[in-house]
Amino acid sequence: MSFRIIPKFYQTIWFQALCYATGLAFLWFLYRLRLQQATAQVHGRLEGRLAERERIARELHDTPLQSFQGLMLHLQVVDELLPPGKAKDRLEQGLDRADRAIAEGRSAVHNLRTAPSGDLTQALQGAADELVCEGSPSFRLVVEGAARDLDPMVRDEVYRIACECLRNAFKHARAKCIEAELTYGERVFRLRVRDDGCGIPEGIQQAGRSGHYGLSGMRERARQTGCKLDIWSNAGSARRSI
C-alpha cells in the first residue's frame, strides 16, 4: 500500500521562494531608505553651504565694499585738492591699487553668488577661457560618455572644485598643456584635471600653502558632497581627480 503526505503550506517550494523574495524586497527597501536619508543629508549640507555663501556675499557687498567705496570718494576729493607733486603721485598710485582691490572684491562676491549653468561642459570651458591668455598653457576639454544633468547642488560644488584646479594649474604649474576630462559612466561621474607642469611640493600638497585655502577648500567641498578627491603630483605630471 502506498500513500503520500501532502506538505504543509509553509513547507512548499513556492512558499519558501515567496519568503526569500520578501526578504530580498525588504533588504532593497532598507537600502533605498538609507540612500534617501543619505541623499537628504547631503542636500541639507549643500543648501546650508549655499545659504551661507550667499549671506557672506551680501555682507561683503553691503559693508566692507560699500565702506571702502565711500572712503575712495573722500580720497579722490583730497587728490583733486592736492597740488602736483610727489604726494599727489603717491596718492594716485594708492588709489589705483585700491581700485584693483575693489574690483577683486566685487569679482569674489560675483563668484560667491553665481552658479554654473545646466551644462557643466560649457561652464568649465567658459571658466578656462577666462584664464587663457597670451603665453599661457594650452587647454583641452575632453568629455567621455553621454552627458547627463547632475544634481544642481552637486554640479555647483564640482564646478567650483574644477575652477580651483584650473586656477592652480594655470597660475602655479608652469605647464605647457592643461587638460580637463569629464567622464559620465553608468554609475560613476569622474572629473580629472591634468597638466605637464612642475608638480606640487609634497608639503604644500598635504597641508596647503600658508594663508591660502585652495586645496583645503577643494577637500571640504568634496567631503560635503560625498565625492572622493585624489591628487597625484610629480615633476612633469600632476592630476586632480574627483
C-alpha atoms as an extended CHARMM CRD file, in Angstrom:
* protein
*
       242  EXT
         1         1  MET       CA              0.0000000000        0.0000000000        0.0000000000  PROA      1               0.0000000000
         2         2  SER       CA              1.4440000000        3.4100000000       -0.9410000000  PROA      2               0.0000000000
         3         3  PHE       CA              0.4580000000        6.7800000000        0.4140000000  PROA      3               0.0000000000
         4         4  ARG       CA              1.6240000000       10.4030000000        0.1760000000  PROA      4               0.0000000000
         5         5  ILE       CA              1.6260000000       13.0670000000        2.8450000000  PROA      5               0.0000000000
         6         6  ILE       CA              0.8490000000       16.4850000000        1.4080000000  PROA      6               0.0000000000
         7         7  PRO       CA              3.2770000000       19.1120000000        2.8010000000  PROA      7               0.0000000000
         8         8  LYS       CA              2.0210000000       21.9800000000        4.8330000000  PROA      8               0.0000000000
         9         9  PHE       CA              1.8320000000       25.2920000000        3.0000000000  PROA      9               0.0000000000
        10        10  TYR       CA              4.9440000000       26.5830000000        4.7830000000  PROA      10              0.0000000000
        11        11  GLN       CA              6.8310000000       23.5160000000        3.5480000000  PROA      11              0.0000000000
        12        12  THR       CA              6.1240000000       24.1100000000       -0.1080000000  PROA      12              0.0000000000
        13        13  ILE       CA              8.7000000000       25.4110000000       -2.5390000000  PROA      13              0.0000000000
        14        14  TRP       CA              6.5340000000       28.3050000000       -3.6240000000  PROA      14              0.0000000000
        15        15  PHE       CA              6.1560000000       29.4880000000       -0.0050000000  PROA      15              0.0000000000
        16        16  GLN       CA              9.9050000000       29.3250000000        0.5790000000  PROA      16              0.0000000000
        17        17  ALA       CA             10.5340000000       31.1980000000       -2.6680000000  PROA      17              0.0000000000
        18        18  LEU       CA              7.9980000000       33.8130000000       -1.5730000000  PROA      18              0.0000000000
        19        19  CYS       CA              9.8200000000       34.1920000000        1.7630000000  PROA      19              0.0000000000
        20        20  TYR       CA             13.1440000000       34.6660000000        0.0030000000  PROA      20              0.0000000000
        21        21  ALA       CA             11.6250000000       37.2110000000       -2.3600000000  PROA      21              0.0000000000
        22        22  THR       CA             10.0070000000       39.0670000000        0.5560000000  PROA      22              0.0000000000
        23        23  GLY       CA             13.3190000000       39.1420000000        2.4050000000  PROA      23              0.0000000000
        24        24  LEU       CA             15.1550000000       40.4910000000       -0.6250000000  PROA      24              0.0000000000
        25        25  ALA       CA             12.4470000000       43.0970000000       -1.1900000000  PROA      25              0.0000000000
        26        26  PHE       CA             12.7280000000       44.1690000000        2.4540000000  PROA      26              0.0000000000
        27        27  LEU       CA             16.5090000000       44.4860000000        2.1850000000  PROA      27              0.0000000000
        28        28  TRP       CA             16.0980000000       46.5140000000       -1.0170000000  PROA      28              0.0000000000
        29        29  PHE       CA             13.5950000000       48.7470000000        0.7620000000  PROA      29              0.0000000000
        30        30  LEU       CA             16.0590000000       49.3280000000        3.6140000000  PROA      30              0.0000000000
        31        31  TYR       CA             18.8090000000       50.1390000000        1.1070000000  PROA      31              0.0000000000
        32        32  ARG       CA             16.6170000000       52.6430000000       -0.7300000000  PROA      32              0.0000000000
        33        33  LEU       CA             15.5160000000       54.1970000000        2.5470000000  PROA      33              0.0000000000
        34        34  ARG       CA             19.1120000000       54.6090000000        3.7000000000  PROA      34              0.0000000000
        35        35  LEU       CA             20.0740000000       56.0360000000        0.3050000000  PROA      35              0.0000000000
        36        36  GLN       CA             17.2690000000       58.5860000000        0.5020000000  PROA      36              0.0000000000
        37        37  GLN       CA             18.3380000000       59.5710000000        4.0200000000  PROA      37              0.0000000000
        38        38  ALA       CA             21.9740000000       59.9860000000        2.9530000000  PROA      38              0.0000000000
        39        39  THR       CA             20.9030000000       61.9960000000       -0.0900000000  PROA      39              0.0000000000
        40        40  ALA       CA             18.7180000000       64.2330000000        2.0730000000  PROA      40              0.0000000000
        41        41  GLN       CA             21.6350000000       64.8190000000        4.4500000000  PROA      41              0.0000000000
        42        42  VAL       CA             23.9320000000       65.7720000000        1.5790000000  PROA      42              0.0000000000
        43        43  HSD       CA             21.2750000000       68.1010000000        0.1640000000  PROA      43              0.0000000000
        44        44  GLY       CA             20.8250000000       69.6830000000        3.5760000000  PROA      44              0.0000000000
        45        45  ARG       CA             24.5480000000       70.3320000000        3.9380000000  PROA      45              0.0000000000
        46        46  LEU       CA             24.8180000000       71.7210000000        0.4120000000  PROA      46              0.0000000000
        47        47  GLU       CA             21.8170000000       74.0010000000        0.8730000000  PROA      47              0.0000000000
        48        48  GLY       CA             23.3100000000       75.2340000000        4.1290000000  PROA      48              0.0000000000
        49        49  ARG       CA             26.6240000000       75.9690000000        2.3890000000  PROA      49              0.0000000000
        50        50  LEU       CA             24.8220000000       77.7770000000       -0.4310000000  PROA      50              0.0000000000
        51        51  ALA       CA             22.8320000000       79.8960000000        2.0210000000  PROA      51              0.0000000000
        52        52  GLU       CA             25.9810000000       80.7180000000        3.9770000000  PROA      52              0.0000000000
        53        53  ARG       CA             27.8200000000       81.6530000000        0.7910000000  PROA      53              0.0000000000
        54        54  GLU       CA             25.0130000000       83.9970000000       -0.2380000000  PROA      54              0.0000000000
        55        55  ARG       CA             24.9960000000       85.5450000000        3.2520000000  PROA      55              0.0000000000
        56        56  ILE       CA             28.7500000000       86.1650000000        3.0720000000  PROA      56              0.0000000000
        57        57  ALA       CA             28.3440000000       87.7040000000       -0.3890000000  PROA      57              0.0000000000
        58        58  ARG       CA             25.6760000000       90.0700000000        0.9320000000  PROA      58              0.0000000000
        59        59  GLU       CA             27.8130000000       91.0340000000        3.9130000000  PROA      59              0.0000000000
        60        60  LEU       CA             30.8460000000       91.7110000000        1.7230000000  PROA      60              0.0000000000
        61        61  HSD       CA             28.8090000000       93.8110000000       -0.6800000000  PROA      61              0.0000000000
        62        62  ASP       CA             26.8330000000       95.7690000000        1.9070000000  PROA      62              0.0000000000
        63        63  THR       CA             29.5650000000       96.5030000000        4.4690000000  PROA      63              0.0000000000
        64        64  PRO       CA             33.2910000000       96.3740000000        3.5440000000  PROA      64              0.0000000000
        65        65  LEU       CA             32.9250000000       97.0820000000       -0.1680000000  PROA      65              0.0000000000
        66        66  GLN       CA             30.4580000000       99.9430000000        0.3040000000  PROA      66              0.0000000000
        67        67  SER       CA             32.5540000000      101.4670000000        3.1050000000  PROA      67              0.0000000000
        68        68  PHE       CA             35.7010000000      101.1420000000        1.0310000000  PROA      68              0.0000000000
        69        69  GLN       CA             33.9610000000      102.7510000000       -1.9260000000  PROA      69              0.0000000000
        70        70  GLY       CA             32.9160000000      105.6930000000        0.2680000000  PROA      70              0.0000000000
        71        71  LEU       CA             36.4810000000      106.0670000000        1.5220000000  PROA      71              0.0000000000
        72        72  MET       CA             37.6970000000      106.1050000000       -2.0840000000  PROA      72              0.0000000000
        73        73  LEU       CA             35.3960000000      109.0400000000       -2.8680000000  PROA      73              0.0000000000
        74        74  HSD       CA             36.8770000000      111.0560000000        0.0150000000  PROA      74              0.0000000000
        75        75  LEU       CA             40.4130000000      110.2400000000       -1.0960000000  PROA      75              0.0000000000
        76        76  GLN       CA             39.6130000000      111.2940000000       -4.6510000000  PROA      76              0.0000000000
        77        77  VAL       CA             38.4170000000      114.6780000000       -3.3270000000  PROA      77              0.0000000000
        78        78  VAL       CA             41.7010000000      115.0160000000       -1.4530000000  PROA      78              0.0000000000
        79        79  ASP       CA             43.5900000000      114.0850000000       -4.6310000000  PROA      79              0.0000000000
        80        80  GLU       CA             41.8700000000      116.8820000000       -6.5400000000  PROA      80              0.0000000000
        81        81  LEU       CA             42.8030000000      119.4040000000       -3.8320000000  PROA      81              0.0000000000
        82        82  LEU       CA             46.4810000000      118.4610000000       -3.7550000000  PROA      82              0.0000000000
        83        83  PRO       CA             48.8730000000      120.4100000000       -5.9970000000  PROA      83              0.0000000000
        84        84  PRO       CA             51.0260000000      118.4420000000       -8.4470000000  PROA      84              0.0000000000
        85        85  GLY       CA             53.9270000000      116.8110000000       -6.7120000000  PROA      85              0.0000000000
        86        86  LYS       CA             55.2820000000      113.7070000000       -5.0660000000  PROA      86              0.0000000000
        87        87  ALA       CA             52.4440000000      113.4390000000       -2.5270000000  PROA      87              0.0000000000
        88        88  LYS       CA             49.8040000000      113.6100000000       -5.2730000000  PROA      88              0.0000000000
        89        89  ASP       CA             51.6180000000      110.9600000000       -7.3080000000  PROA      89              0.0000000000
        90        90  ARG       CA             51.8040000000      108.6230000000       -4.3100000000  PROA      90              0.0000000000
        91        91  LEU       CA             48.1300000000      109.1470000000       -3.5310000000  PROA      91              0.0000000000
        92        92  GLU       CA             47.1540000000      108.3940000000       -7.1250000000  PROA      92              0.0000000000
        93        93  GLN       CA             49.1910000000      105.1870000000       -7.0160000000  PROA      93              0.0000000000
        94        94  GLY       CA             47.3610000000      104.2030000000       -3.8520000000  PROA      94              0.0000000000
        95        95  LEU       CA             44.0250000000      104.9930000000       -5.4800000000  PROA      95              0.0000000000
        96        96  ASP       CA             44.9020000000      102.7650000000       -8.4470000000  PROA      96              0.0000000000
        97        97  ARG       CA             45.7390000000       99.8860000000       -6.1240000000  PROA      97              0.0000000000
        98        98  ALA       CA             42.5350000000      100.4690000000       -4.1930000000  PROA      98              0.0000000000
        99        99  ASP       CA             40.5350000000      100.3700000000       -7.4370000000  PROA      99              0.0000000000
       100       100  ARG       CA             42.0830000000       96.9820000000       -8.2560000000  PROA      100             0.0000000000
       101       101  ALA       CA             41.2900000000       95.7500000000       -4.7400000000  PROA      101             0.0000000000
       102       102  ILE       CA             37.6440000000       96.8150000000       -5.1220000000  PROA      102             0.0000000000
       103       103  ALA       CA             37.4520000000       95.0730000000       -8.5000000000  PROA      103             0.0000000000
       104       104  GLU       CA             38.8640000000       91.8820000000       -6.9600000000  PROA      104             0.0000000000
       105       105  GLY       CA             36.3720000000       92.1330000000       -4.1190000000  PROA      105             0.0000000000
       106       106  ARG       CA             33.4390000000       92.5380000000       -6.4870000000  PROA      106             0.0000000000
       107       107  SER       CA             34.7060000000       89.5820000000       -8.5090000000  PROA      107             0.0000000000
       108       108  ALA       CA             34.8340000000       87.4930000000       -5.3290000000  PROA      108             0.0000000000
       109       109  VAL       CA             31.2570000000       88.4850000000       -4.4610000000  PROA      109             0.0000000000
       110       110  HSD       CA             30.1710000000       87.6180000000       -8.0010000000  PROA      110             0.0000000000
       111       111  ASN       CA             31.7970000000       84.1870000000       -7.7390000000  PROA      111             0.0000000000
       112       112  LEU       CA             30.1010000000       83.5550000000       -4.4030000000  PROA      112             0.0000000000
       113       113  ARG       CA             26.6470000000       84.3510000000       -5.7480000000  PROA      113             0.0000000000
       114       114  THR       CA             26.7950000000       82.8030000000       -9.2070000000  PROA      114             0.0000000000
       115       115  ALA       CA             26.4140000000       79.1310000000      -10.0770000000  PROA      115             0.0000000000
       116       116  PRO       CA             27.2360000000       77.2970000000      -13.3030000000  PROA      116             0.0000000000
       117       117  SER       CA             24.6260000000       76.8100000000      -15.9860000000  PROA      117             0.0000000000
       118       118  GLY       CA             22.9440000000       73.4660000000      -16.5040000000  PROA      118             0.0000000000
       119       119  ASP       CA             25.6670000000       72.4020000000      -18.9520000000  PROA      119             0.0000000000
       120       120  LEU       CA             28.7760000000       71.6430000000      -16.9100000000  PROA      120             0.0000000000
       121       121  THR       CA             30.8730000000       71.2790000000      -20.0720000000  PROA      121             0.0000000000
       122       122  GLN       CA             30.1170000000       74.8030000000      -21.2570000000  PROA      122             0.0000000000
       123       123  ALA       CA             30.6200000000       76.1960000000      -17.7630000000  PROA      123             0.0000000000
       124       124  LEU       CA             34.0950000000       74.6470000000      -17.4580000000  PROA      124             0.0000000000
       125       125  GLN       CA             35.0640000000       75.7500000000      -20.9550000000  PROA      125             0.0000000000
       126       126  GLY       CA             33.9810000000       79.2810000000      -20.0970000000  PROA      126             0.0000000000
       127       127  ALA       CA             35.9950000000       79.2280000000      -16.8700000000  PROA      127             0.0000000000
       128       128  ALA       CA             39.0850000000       78.0390000000      -18.7690000000  PROA      128             0.0000000000
       129       129  ASP       CA             38.6150000000       80.6670000000      -21.4920000000  PROA      129             0.0000000000
       130       130  GLU       CA             38.8390000000       83.3710000000      -18.8220000000  PROA      130             0.0000000000
       131       131  LEU       CA             42.2340000000       82.0030000000      -17.7320000000  PROA      131             0.0000000000
       132       132  VAL       CA             43.7360000000       81.5280000000      -21.1820000000  PROA      132             0.0000000000
       133       133  CYS       CA             45.8280000000       84.4510000000      -22.3620000000  PROA      133             0.0000000000
       134       134  GLU       CA             48.9420000000       85.0930000000      -24.4380000000  PROA      134             0.0000000000
       135       135  GLY       CA             51.7660000000       82.9100000000      -23.1830000000  PROA      135             0.0000000000
       136       136  SER       CA             49.5210000000       80.7240000000      -21.0320000000  PROA      136             0.0000000000
       137       137  PRO       CA             49.3410000000       76.9210000000      -21.3810000000  PROA      137             0.0000000000
       138       138  SER       CA             47.0540000000       75.4110000000      -23.9860000000  PROA      138             0.0000000000
       139       139  PHE       CA             43.8010000000       73.9330000000      -22.6970000000  PROA      139             0.0000000000
       140       140  ARG       CA             41.7370000000       70.9750000000      -23.8700000000  PROA      140             0.0000000000
       141       141  LEU       CA             38.4140000000       69.7070000000      -22.5440000000  PROA      141             0.0000000000
       142       142  VAL       CA             37.5000000000       66.0500000000      -23.1180000000  PROA      142             0.0000000000
       143       143  VAL       CA             34.0600000000       64.5400000000      -22.4980000000  PROA      143             0.0000000000
       144       144  GLU       CA             33.5850000000       60.7640000000      -22.3820000000  PROA      144             0.0000000000
       145       145  GLY       CA             30.1740000000       59.1260000000      -22.2910000000  PROA      145             0.0000000000
       146       146  ALA       CA             26.7390000000       60.6080000000      -22.7910000000  PROA      146             0.0000000000
       147       147  ALA       CA             26.4850000000       63.8450000000      -20.8100000000  PROA      147             0.0000000000
       148       148  ARG       CA             23.7520000000       63.8590000000      -18.1770000000  PROA      148             0.0000000000
       149       149  ASP       CA             22.4060000000       66.5120000000      -15.8450000000  PROA      149             0.0000000000
       150       150  LEU       CA             23.8380000000       66.3950000000      -12.3360000000  PROA      150             0.0000000000
       151       151  ASP       CA             22.0200000000       67.4500000000       -9.2210000000  PROA      151             0.0000000000
       152       152  PRO       CA             22.2680000000       71.2900000000       -9.1690000000  PROA      152             0.0000000000
       153       153  MET       CA             23.8680000000       71.3430000000       -5.7180000000  PROA      153             0.0000000000
       154       154  VAL       CA             26.4450000000       68.7110000000       -6.6340000000  PROA      154             0.0000000000
       155       155  ARG       CA             27.0850000000       70.3340000000      -10.0150000000  PROA      155             0.0000000000
       156       156  ASP       CA             27.8400000000       73.6510000000       -8.3020000000  PROA      156             0.0000000000
       157       157  GLU       CA             30.4080000000       72.0760000000       -5.9710000000  PROA      157             0.0000000000
       158       158  VAL       CA             32.0230000000       70.0650000000       -8.7810000000  PROA      158             0.0000000000
       159       159  TYR       CA             32.2510000000       73.2200000000      -10.8860000000  PROA      159             0.0000000000
       160       160  ARG       CA             33.9580000000       75.1700000000       -8.1040000000  PROA      160             0.0000000000
       161       161  ILE       CA             36.4140000000       72.3400000000       -7.4180000000  PROA      161             0.0000000000
       162       162  ALA       CA             37.2500000000       72.2350000000      -11.1310000000  PROA      162             0.0000000000
       163       163  CYS       CA             37.7190000000       76.0150000000      -11.2600000000  PROA      163             0.0000000000
       164       164  GLU       CA             40.1340000000       75.8690000000       -8.3360000000  PROA      164             0.0000000000
       165       165  CYS       CA             42.0710000000       73.0820000000      -10.0660000000  PROA      165             0.0000000000
       166       166  LEU       CA             42.2840000000       75.1010000000      -13.2770000000  PROA      166             0.0000000000
       167       167  ARG       CA             43.3640000000       78.2890000000      -11.4910000000  PROA      167             0.0000000000
       168       168  ASN       CA             46.1240000000       76.4240000000       -9.6790000000  PROA      168             0.0000000000
       169       169  ALA       CA             47.3000000000       74.7690000000      -12.8780000000  PROA      169             0.0000000000
       170       170  PHE       CA             47.3440000000       77.9950000000      -14.8990000000  PROA      170             0.0000000000
       171       171  LYS       CA             48.9360000000       80.0480000000      -12.1210000000  PROA      171             0.0000000000
       172       172  HSD       CA             51.4220000000       77.7230000000      -10.4330000000  PROA      172             0.0000000000
       173       173  ALA       CA             52.1350000000       74.6770000000      -12.6120000000  PROA      173             0.0000000000
       174       174  ARG       CA             54.2650000000       76.3850000000      -15.2900000000  PROA      174             0.0000000000
       175       175  ALA       CA             52.7890000000       73.8190000000      -17.6510000000  PROA      175             0.0000000000
       176       176  LYS       CA             52.6130000000       73.7180000000      -21.4360000000  PROA      176             0.0000000000
       177       177  CYS       CA             49.3390000000       71.8160000000      -21.6410000000  PROA      177             0.0000000000
       178       178  ILE       CA             46.3650000000       71.5260000000      -19.2840000000  PROA      178             0.0000000000
       179       179  GLU       CA             43.5520000000       69.0580000000      -19.8450000000  PROA      179             0.0000000000
       180       180  ALA       CA             40.2010000000       68.5600000000      -18.1220000000  PROA      180             0.0000000000
       181       181  GLU       CA             38.2710000000       65.3380000000      -18.6210000000  PROA      181             0.0000000000
       182       182  LEU       CA             34.6230000000       64.6750000000      -17.7620000000  PROA      182             0.0000000000
       183       183  THR       CA             33.5740000000       61.0280000000      -17.6920000000  PROA      183             0.0000000000
       184       184  TYR       CA             29.8930000000       60.0870000000      -17.4830000000  PROA      184             0.0000000000
       185       185  GLY       CA             29.7120000000       56.4060000000      -16.5410000000  PROA      185             0.0000000000
       186       186  GLU       CA             26.6420000000       54.3420000000      -15.8270000000  PROA      186             0.0000000000
       187       187  ARG       CA             27.1250000000       54.6090000000      -12.0720000000  PROA      187             0.0000000000
       188       188  VAL       CA             30.0810000000       56.9840000000      -11.6410000000  PROA      188             0.0000000000
       189       189  PHE       CA             30.8130000000       60.5600000000      -12.6560000000  PROA      189             0.0000000000
       190       190  ARG       CA             34.5110000000       61.4670000000      -12.7720000000  PROA      190             0.0000000000
       191       191  LEU       CA             36.3730000000       64.7310000000      -13.2900000000  PROA      191             0.0000000000
       192       192  ARG       CA             40.1210000000       64.8010000000      -13.9770000000  PROA      192             0.0000000000
       193       193  VAL       CA             42.3700000000       67.8280000000      -14.4090000000  PROA      193             0.0000000000
       194       194  ARG       CA             45.8860000000       67.0790000000      -15.6990000000  PROA      194             0.0000000000
       195       195  ASP       CA             48.9200000000       69.1790000000      -16.5670000000  PROA      195             0.0000000000
       196       196  ASP       CA             52.5460000000       68.6070000000      -17.5380000000  PROA      196             0.0000000000
       197       197  GLY       CA             53.9520000000       71.2300000000      -15.1900000000  PROA      197             0.0000000000
       198       198  CYS       CA             56.3590000000       71.2620000000      -12.2820000000  PROA      198             0.0000000000
       199       199  GLY       CA             54.0520000000       69.4370000000       -9.8700000000  PROA      199             0.0000000000
       200       200  ILE       CA             53.0710000000       70.3250000000       -6.3130000000  PROA      200             0.0000000000
       201       201  PRO       CA             55.6430000000       70.1570000000       -3.4900000000  PROA      201             0.0000000000
       202       202  GLU       CA             54.7380000000       67.3840000000       -1.0800000000  PROA      202             0.0000000000
       203       203  GLY       CA             54.4210000000       69.6890000000        1.9170000000  PROA      203             0.0000000000
       204       204  ILE       CA             52.0160000000       72.0080000000        0.0980000000  PROA      204             0.0000000000
       205       205  GLN       CA             50.0700000000       69.0760000000       -1.3280000000  PROA      205             0.0000000000
       206       206  GLN       CA             49.4050000000       67.7370000000        2.1630000000  PROA      206             0.0000000000
       207       207  ALA       CA             48.9370000000       70.9010000000        4.2270000000  PROA      207             0.0000000000
       208       208  GLY       CA             48.4570000000       73.6520000000        1.6330000000  PROA      208             0.0000000000
       209       209  ARG       CA             50.2670000000       76.9750000000        1.3930000000  PROA      209             0.0000000000
       210       210  SER       CA             50.1700000000       79.2160000000        4.4330000000  PROA      210             0.0000000000
       211       211  GLY       CA             47.4470000000       81.8310000000        4.0330000000  PROA      211             0.0000000000
       212       212  HSD       CA             45.9160000000       80.0510000000        1.0220000000  PROA      212             0.0000000000
       213       213  TYR       CA             42.9010000000       77.7830000000        1.2240000000  PROA      213             0.0000000000
       214       214  GLY       CA             42.5160000000       76.4010000000       -2.2960000000  PROA      214             0.0000000000
       215       215  LEU       CA             43.4530000000       72.7710000000       -1.5780000000  PROA      215             0.0000000000
       216       216  SER       CA             41.6800000000       72.6750000000        1.7740000000  PROA      216             0.0000000000
       217       217  GLY       CA             38.5770000000       74.1970000000        0.1730000000  PROA      217             0.0000000000
       218       218  MET       CA             38.6110000000       71.5220000000       -2.5400000000  PROA      218             0.0000000000
       219       219  ARG       CA             38.8300000000       68.7810000000        0.0700000000  PROA      219             0.0000000000
       220       220  GLU       CA             35.9990000000       70.3200000000        2.0800000000  PROA      220             0.0000000000
       221       221  ARG       CA             33.7290000000       70.5970000000       -0.9550000000  PROA      221             0.0000000000
       222       222  ALA       CA             34.4600000000       67.0020000000       -1.9600000000  PROA      222             0.0000000000
       223       223  ARG       CA             33.7690000000       65.7510000000        1.5570000000  PROA      223             0.0000000000
       224       224  GLN       CA             30.4970000000       67.7040000000        1.7950000000  PROA      224             0.0000000000
       225       225  THR       CA             29.1950000000       66.2220000000       -1.4690000000  PROA      225             0.0000000000
       226       226  GLY       CA             30.3360000000       62.6690000000       -0.7380000000  PROA      226             0.0000000000
       227       227  CYS       CA             32.9480000000       62.7610000000       -3.5200000000  PROA      227             0.0000000000
       228       228  LYS       CA             36.4100000000       61.2270000000       -3.4300000000  PROA      228             0.0000000000
       229       229  LEU       CA             39.2310000000       63.6660000000       -4.1830000000  PROA      229             0.0000000000
       230       230  ASP       CA             42.6460000000       62.3110000000       -5.2020000000  PROA      230             0.0000000000
       231       231  ILE       CA             45.7360000000       64.3930000000       -6.0110000000  PROA      231             0.0000000000
       232       232  TRP       CA             48.7970000000       62.8920000000       -7.7300000000  PROA      232             0.0000000000
       233       233  SER       CA             51.7860000000       65.0650000000       -8.3840000000  PROA      233             0.0000000000
       234       234  ASN       CA             55.3800000000       64.8430000000       -9.5710000000  PROA      234             0.0000000000
       235       235  ALA       CA             57.5750000000       66.8350000000      -11.9230000000  PROA      235             0.0000000000
       236       236  GLY       CA             56.1010000000       66.8090000000      -15.4090000000  PROA      236             0.0000000000
       237       237  SER       CA             52.7800000000       65.3400000000      -14.3140000000  PROA      237             0.0000000000
       238       238  ALA       CA             50.0640000000       66.4500000000      -11.9490000000  PROA      238             0.0000000000
       239       239  ARG       CA             46.4940000000       65.2520000000      -11.7380000000  PROA      239             0.0000000000
       240       240  ARG       CA             43.4870000000       66.0820000000       -9.6240000000  PROA      240             0.0000000000
       241       241  SER       CA             40.5940000000       63.6620000000       -9.7910000000  PROA      241             0.0000000000
       242       242  ILE       CA             37.1560000000       63.5060000000       -8.1840000000  PROA      242             0.0000000000
